[in-house]
């Protein structure tokens, strides 16, 4: 029956498997490298991963796209790069959260502000945030701004160190 056909087809595809498997493994490695770059805000590694076949919009088993991962870790430089590579701002994971909602859930203030700027078409503002010249909060009085704790305007030391380290490379 069908099982025999499936099993019989195995030998015929075995020769083709080598090339296909190698390509699939390379793409999987590139995708893993991209997600690692998203966690560590490693722009050059993200660029290399995309060049090697990683996809800016690929979703993992939880439905998280690289932009969700970068948002969770506040990887602003990689977030801006992913956006430039066509990553969708409104893609939802299996929890029905967009990257912005994910950033809000984990309290990643820099990512929240960057994604809000990108969603609002304020690319220059987003660019200045990534370059470490964070634009002052424009207090547009939407609900999210009003709900924001005043103390969150302070940048955590870890974030300052990360920014300082990236300024050196």
C-alpha atoms as an extended CHARMM CRD file, in Angstrom:
* protein
*
       169  EXT
         1         1  UNK       CA              0.0000000000        0.0000000000        0.0000000000  PROA      1               0.0000000000
         2         2  UNK       CA              0.9510000000        3.5750000000        0.6440000000  PROA      2               0.0000000000
         3         3  UNK       CA              3.5710000000        2.5560000000        3.2080000000  PROA      3               0.0000000000
         4         4  UNK       CA              5.4600000000        0.5180000000        0.6020000000  PROA      4               0.0000000000
         5         5  UNK       CA              5.3750000000        3.4330000000       -1.8160000000  PROA      5               0.0000000000
         6         6  UNK       CA              6.7240000000        5.7800000000        0.8480000000  PROA      6               0.0000000000
         7         7  UNK       CA              9.4690000000        3.3420000000        1.8550000000  PROA      7               0.0000000000
         8         8  UNK       CA             10.2670000000        2.5210000000       -1.7830000000  PROA      8               0.0000000000
         9         9  UNK       CA             10.6940000000        6.2090000000       -2.5450000000  PROA      9               0.0000000000
        10        10  UNK       CA             13.3560000000        6.4680000000        0.1470000000  PROA      10              0.0000000000
        11        11  UNK       CA             16.0990000000        4.8780000000       -1.9720000000  PROA      11              0.0000000000
        12        12  UNK       CA             15.3260000000        7.0780000000       -4.9590000000  PROA      12              0.0000000000
        13        13  UNK       CA             15.5470000000       10.2420000000       -2.8740000000  PROA      13              0.0000000000
        14        14  UNK       CA             18.6440000000        9.1410000000       -0.9320000000  PROA      14              0.0000000000
        15        15  UNK       CA             21.0000000000       10.4530000000       -3.6400000000  PROA      15              0.0000000000
        16        16  UNK       CA             19.2270000000       13.8190000000       -3.7680000000  PROA      16              0.0000000000
        17        17  UNK       CA             19.1550000000       14.0080000000        0.0280000000  PROA      17              0.0000000000
        18        18  UNK       CA             22.8340000000       14.8830000000        0.3320000000  PROA      18              0.0000000000
        19        19  UNK       CA             22.5820000000       18.2280000000       -1.4690000000  PROA      19              0.0000000000
        20        20  UNK       CA             19.1660000000       19.0370000000       -0.0590000000  PROA      20              0.0000000000
        21        21  UNK       CA             20.1550000000       18.0310000000        3.4630000000  PROA      21              0.0000000000
        22        22  UNK       CA             23.3330000000       20.0970000000        3.3070000000  PROA      22              0.0000000000
        23        23  UNK       CA             21.3870000000       23.1490000000        2.1570000000  PROA      23              0.0000000000
        24        24  UNK       CA             18.7450000000       22.6120000000        4.8540000000  PROA      24              0.0000000000
        25        25  UNK       CA             21.4150000000       22.1900000000        7.5420000000  PROA      25              0.0000000000
        26        26  UNK       CA             23.1900000000       25.3590000000        6.3980000000  PROA      26              0.0000000000
        27        27  UNK       CA             19.9070000000       27.2930000000        6.4790000000  PROA      27              0.0000000000
        28        28  UNK       CA             19.1030000000       25.9140000000        9.9570000000  PROA      28              0.0000000000
        29        29  UNK       CA             22.5740000000       26.9190000000       11.1910000000  PROA      29              0.0000000000
        30        30  UNK       CA             22.1020000000       30.4080000000        9.7180000000  PROA      30              0.0000000000
        31        31  UNK       CA             18.6880000000       30.7090000000       11.4100000000  PROA      31              0.0000000000
        32        32  UNK       CA             20.1870000000       29.6420000000       14.7790000000  PROA      32              0.0000000000
        33        33  UNK       CA             22.9840000000       32.1740000000       14.3160000000  PROA      33              0.0000000000
        34        34  UNK       CA             20.4020000000       34.8820000000       13.5830000000  PROA      34              0.0000000000
        35        35  UNK       CA             18.4730000000       34.1010000000       16.7820000000  PROA      35              0.0000000000
        36        36  UNK       CA             21.7390000000       34.1620000000       18.7720000000  PROA      36              0.0000000000
        37        37  UNK       CA             22.5340000000       37.5620000000       17.2280000000  PROA      37              0.0000000000
        38        38  UNK       CA             19.0250000000       38.7260000000       18.2500000000  PROA      38              0.0000000000
        39        39  UNK       CA             19.6990000000       37.7840000000       21.8810000000  PROA      39              0.0000000000
        40        40  UNK       CA             23.1040000000       39.4930000000       21.9700000000  PROA      40              0.0000000000
        41        41  UNK       CA             22.4230000000       42.5030000000       19.6940000000  PROA      41              0.0000000000
        42        42  UNK       CA             25.2370000000       41.3970000000       17.3860000000  PROA      42              0.0000000000
        43        43  UNK       CA             24.5460000000       43.3330000000       14.2100000000  PROA      43              0.0000000000
        44        44  UNK       CA             27.4010000000       41.8790000000       12.1380000000  PROA      44              0.0000000000
        45        45  UNK       CA             26.4060000000       38.3220000000       13.0580000000  PROA      45              0.0000000000
        46        46  UNK       CA             22.7890000000       39.0680000000       12.1010000000  PROA      46              0.0000000000
        47        47  UNK       CA             23.9100000000       40.4420000000        8.7250000000  PROA      47              0.0000000000
        48        48  UNK       CA             26.0760000000       37.3550000000        8.1150000000  PROA      48              0.0000000000
        49        49  UNK       CA             23.2350000000       35.0060000000        9.0890000000  PROA      49              0.0000000000
        50        50  UNK       CA             20.8610000000       36.6960000000        6.6120000000  PROA      50              0.0000000000
        51        51  UNK       CA             23.5420000000       36.4940000000        3.9080000000  PROA      51              0.0000000000
        52        52  UNK       CA             23.9020000000       32.7570000000        4.6450000000  PROA      52              0.0000000000
        53        53  UNK       CA             20.1940000000       32.0830000000        4.1930000000  PROA      53              0.0000000000
        54        54  UNK       CA             18.4600000000       32.9420000000        7.4800000000  PROA      54              0.0000000000
        55        55  UNK       CA             15.0550000000       34.5920000000        7.0540000000  PROA      55              0.0000000000
        56        56  UNK       CA             14.1190000000       37.7660000000        8.9380000000  PROA      56              0.0000000000
        57        57  UNK       CA             10.4990000000       36.6010000000        9.1350000000  PROA      57              0.0000000000
        58        58  UNK       CA             10.9220000000       32.8930000000        9.9230000000  PROA      58              0.0000000000
        59        59  UNK       CA              8.9680000000       31.7930000000       13.0010000000  PROA      59              0.0000000000
        60        60  UNK       CA             10.1520000000       29.1630000000       15.4960000000  PROA      60              0.0000000000
        61        61  UNK       CA              8.0460000000       26.4640000000       17.1610000000  PROA      61              0.0000000000
        62        62  UNK       CA              6.5400000000       29.1100000000       19.4890000000  PROA      62              0.0000000000
        63        63  UNK       CA              5.6980000000       31.3560000000       16.5750000000  PROA      63              0.0000000000
        64        64  UNK       CA              8.4060000000       33.8320000000       17.5440000000  PROA      64              0.0000000000
        65        65  UNK       CA             10.0600000000       35.5970000000       14.6350000000  PROA      65              0.0000000000
        66        66  UNK       CA             13.6050000000       36.9640000000       15.0600000000  PROA      66              0.0000000000
        67        67  UNK       CA             12.0250000000       40.3720000000       15.8040000000  PROA      67              0.0000000000
        68        68  UNK       CA             10.1810000000       38.8680000000       18.8190000000  PROA      68              0.0000000000
        69        69  UNK       CA             13.4860000000       37.4870000000       20.1330000000  PROA      69              0.0000000000
        70        70  UNK       CA             15.3580000000       40.7550000000       19.5570000000  PROA      70              0.0000000000
        71        71  UNK       CA             12.5050000000       42.6620000000       21.2740000000  PROA      71              0.0000000000
        72        72  UNK       CA             12.6570000000       40.3260000000       24.3090000000  PROA      72              0.0000000000
        73        73  UNK       CA             16.3590000000       41.0720000000       24.7080000000  PROA      73              0.0000000000
        74        74  UNK       CA             16.2610000000       44.7740000000       23.8120000000  PROA      74              0.0000000000
        75        75  UNK       CA             18.5880000000       44.1890000000       20.8420000000  PROA      75              0.0000000000
        76        76  UNK       CA             17.9080000000       47.5670000000       19.2270000000  PROA      76              0.0000000000
        77        77  UNK       CA             20.5470000000       47.4540000000       16.4800000000  PROA      77              0.0000000000
        78        78  UNK       CA             19.4260000000       44.0020000000       15.3310000000  PROA      78              0.0000000000
        79        79  UNK       CA             15.7540000000       45.0700000000       15.5560000000  PROA      79              0.0000000000
        80        80  UNK       CA             16.3730000000       48.0020000000       13.2110000000  PROA      80              0.0000000000
        81        81  UNK       CA             18.3220000000       45.7330000000       10.8410000000  PROA      81              0.0000000000
        82        82  UNK       CA             15.5450000000       43.0930000000       10.8280000000  PROA      82              0.0000000000
        83        83  UNK       CA             13.0190000000       45.8280000000       10.0370000000  PROA      83              0.0000000000
        84        84  UNK       CA             15.2110000000       46.9550000000        7.1250000000  PROA      84              0.0000000000
        85        85  UNK       CA             15.1770000000       43.3290000000        5.9130000000  PROA      85              0.0000000000
        86        86  UNK       CA             11.3850000000       43.2740000000        5.7690000000  PROA      86              0.0000000000
        87        87  UNK       CA             10.5940000000       41.7700000000        9.1880000000  PROA      87              0.0000000000
        88        88  UNK       CA              6.8830000000       42.3400000000        9.8970000000  PROA      88              0.0000000000
        89        89  UNK       CA              6.1640000000       44.5070000000       12.9510000000  PROA      89              0.0000000000
        90        90  UNK       CA              2.7090000000       42.9750000000       13.4360000000  PROA      90              0.0000000000
        91        91  UNK       CA              3.5840000000       39.2560000000       13.1660000000  PROA      91              0.0000000000
        92        92  UNK       CA              1.9820000000       37.3180000000       16.0430000000  PROA      92              0.0000000000
        93        93  UNK       CA              3.4930000000       34.4100000000       17.9320000000  PROA      93              0.0000000000
        94        94  UNK       CA              1.4420000000       31.4790000000       19.2720000000  PROA      94              0.0000000000
        95        95  UNK       CA              0.5890000000       33.6140000000       22.3220000000  PROA      95              0.0000000000
        96        96  UNK       CA             -1.0170000000       36.0940000000       19.8780000000  PROA      96              0.0000000000
        97        97  UNK       CA              1.6260000000       38.7180000000       20.7490000000  PROA      97              0.0000000000
        98        98  UNK       CA              3.4420000000       40.9730000000       18.3040000000  PROA      98              0.0000000000
        99        99  UNK       CA              7.0930000000       41.9180000000       18.9340000000  PROA      99              0.0000000000
       100       100  UNK       CA              5.8590000000       45.1810000000       20.5410000000  PROA      100             0.0000000000
       101       101  UNK       CA              3.4930000000       43.3040000000       22.8680000000  PROA      101             0.0000000000
       102       102  UNK       CA              6.3230000000       40.8930000000       23.6800000000  PROA      102             0.0000000000
       103       103  UNK       CA              8.6290000000       43.8030000000       24.5750000000  PROA      103             0.0000000000
       104       104  UNK       CA              5.8860000000       45.2640000000       26.7970000000  PROA      104             0.0000000000
       105       105  UNK       CA              5.3370000000       41.8950000000       28.5010000000  PROA      105             0.0000000000
       106       106  UNK       CA              9.0070000000       41.6370000000       29.5110000000  PROA      106             0.0000000000
       107       107  UNK       CA              9.3690000000       45.3900000000       30.2200000000  PROA      107             0.0000000000
       108       108  UNK       CA             12.0570000000       46.0230000000       27.5890000000  PROA      108             0.0000000000
       109       109  UNK       CA             11.6520000000       49.8120000000       27.4220000000  PROA      109             0.0000000000
       110       110  UNK       CA             14.1530000000       50.5130000000       24.6340000000  PROA      110             0.0000000000
       111       111  UNK       CA             12.5350000000       47.8910000000       22.4160000000  PROA      111             0.0000000000
       112       112  UNK       CA              9.0720000000       49.2990000000       23.1680000000  PROA      112             0.0000000000
       113       113  UNK       CA             10.1190000000       52.8070000000       22.1510000000  PROA      113             0.0000000000
       114       114  UNK       CA             11.9360000000       51.5970000000       19.0330000000  PROA      114             0.0000000000
       115       115  UNK       CA              9.0140000000       49.4560000000       17.8450000000  PROA      115             0.0000000000
       116       116  UNK       CA              6.5520000000       52.2980000000       18.5210000000  PROA      116             0.0000000000
       117       117  UNK       CA              8.7350000000       54.6400000000       16.4490000000  PROA      117             0.0000000000
       118       118  UNK       CA              8.9760000000       52.1200000000       13.5840000000  PROA      118             0.0000000000
       119       119  UNK       CA              5.2270000000       51.4080000000       13.6990000000  PROA      119             0.0000000000
       120       120  UNK       CA              4.5780000000       55.1550000000       13.5480000000  PROA      120             0.0000000000
       121       121  UNK       CA              6.8640000000       55.5680000000       10.5440000000  PROA      121             0.0000000000
       122       122  UNK       CA              9.3420000000       57.6230000000       12.5860000000  PROA      122             0.0000000000
       123       123  UNK       CA             12.4320000000       56.0070000000       11.0680000000  PROA      123             0.0000000000
       124       124  UNK       CA             14.8600000000       58.8490000000       11.9060000000  PROA      124             0.0000000000
       125       125  UNK       CA             13.7640000000       58.7390000000       15.5500000000  PROA      125             0.0000000000
       126       126  UNK       CA             14.2870000000       54.9570000000       15.5340000000  PROA      126             0.0000000000
       127       127  UNK       CA             17.7160000000       55.3970000000       13.9410000000  PROA      127             0.0000000000
       128       128  UNK       CA             18.7490000000       57.9270000000       16.6030000000  PROA      128             0.0000000000
       129       129  UNK       CA             17.6470000000       55.5380000000       19.3800000000  PROA      129             0.0000000000
       130       130  UNK       CA             19.8460000000       52.8270000000       17.9170000000  PROA      130             0.0000000000
       131       131  UNK       CA             22.7560000000       55.2320000000       17.5990000000  PROA      131             0.0000000000
       132       132  UNK       CA             22.4990000000       55.9060000000       21.3270000000  PROA      132             0.0000000000
       133       133  UNK       CA             21.0540000000       59.3900000000       20.9770000000  PROA      133             0.0000000000
       134       134  UNK       CA             17.6510000000       58.3340000000       22.2870000000  PROA      134             0.0000000000
       135       135  UNK       CA             15.0670000000       60.9140000000       21.3390000000  PROA      135             0.0000000000
       136       136  UNK       CA             13.2530000000       62.3130000000       24.3490000000  PROA      136             0.0000000000
       137       137  UNK       CA              9.8510000000       60.8070000000       25.0400000000  PROA      137             0.0000000000
       138       138  UNK       CA              7.4150000000       62.9420000000       23.0630000000  PROA      138             0.0000000000
       139       139  UNK       CA              4.5850000000       62.3020000000       25.5650000000  PROA      139             0.0000000000
       140       140  UNK       CA              1.9580000000       61.7590000000       22.9090000000  PROA      140             0.0000000000
       141       141  UNK       CA             -0.4060000000       60.8810000000       25.7990000000  PROA      141             0.0000000000
       142       142  UNK       CA             -1.5580000000       57.5450000000       24.4380000000  PROA      142             0.0000000000
       143       143  UNK       CA             -2.5920000000       54.9720000000       27.0350000000  PROA      143             0.0000000000
       144       144  UNK       CA              0.7740000000       53.1930000000       26.9980000000  PROA      144             0.0000000000
       145       145  UNK       CA              2.6230000000       56.4330000000       27.7390000000  PROA      145             0.0000000000
       146       146  UNK       CA              0.3320000000       57.2530000000       30.6510000000  PROA      146             0.0000000000
       147       147  UNK       CA              0.6720000000       53.7480000000       32.0820000000  PROA      147             0.0000000000
       148       148  UNK       CA              4.4560000000       53.8810000000       31.9030000000  PROA      148             0.0000000000
       149       149  UNK       CA              6.2200000000       54.2070000000       35.2440000000  PROA      149             0.0000000000
       150       150  UNK       CA              8.2070000000       57.4440000000       35.5070000000  PROA      150             0.0000000000
       151       151  UNK       CA             11.2580000000       55.5330000000       36.7690000000  PROA      151             0.0000000000
       152       152  UNK       CA             11.5370000000       53.5380000000       33.5220000000  PROA      152             0.0000000000
       153       153  UNK       CA             13.1270000000       56.5190000000       31.7650000000  PROA      153             0.0000000000
       154       154  UNK       CA             16.3920000000       55.5530000000       33.4650000000  PROA      154             0.0000000000
       155       155  UNK       CA             18.5360000000       53.2740000000       31.3520000000  PROA      155             0.0000000000
       156       156  UNK       CA             19.6900000000       50.1790000000       33.2750000000  PROA      156             0.0000000000
       157       157  UNK       CA             23.4530000000       49.9500000000       33.8340000000  PROA      157             0.0000000000
       158       158  UNK       CA             23.6050000000       46.7560000000       31.7490000000  PROA      158             0.0000000000
       159       159  UNK       CA             22.0440000000       48.6530000000       28.8390000000  PROA      159             0.0000000000
       160       160  UNK       CA             24.5320000000       51.5170000000       29.2220000000  PROA      160             0.0000000000
       161       161  UNK       CA             27.4320000000       49.0610000000       29.2530000000  PROA      161             0.0000000000
       162       162  UNK       CA             26.0590000000       47.2640000000       26.1840000000  PROA      162             0.0000000000
       163       163  UNK       CA             25.6720000000       50.5780000000       24.3560000000  PROA      163             0.0000000000
       164       164  UNK       CA             29.1720000000       51.6340000000       25.3840000000  PROA      164             0.0000000000
       165       165  UNK       CA             30.6660000000       48.3310000000       24.2370000000  PROA      165             0.0000000000
       166       166  UNK       CA             28.9070000000       48.5700000000       20.8570000000  PROA      166             0.0000000000
       167       167  UNK       CA             30.1870000000       52.1160000000       20.4180000000  PROA      167             0.0000000000
       168       168  UNK       CA             33.7030000000       50.6530000000       20.4980000000  PROA      168             0.0000000000
       169       169  UNK       CA             33.1920000000       48.1880000000       17.6460000000  PROA      169             0.0000000000
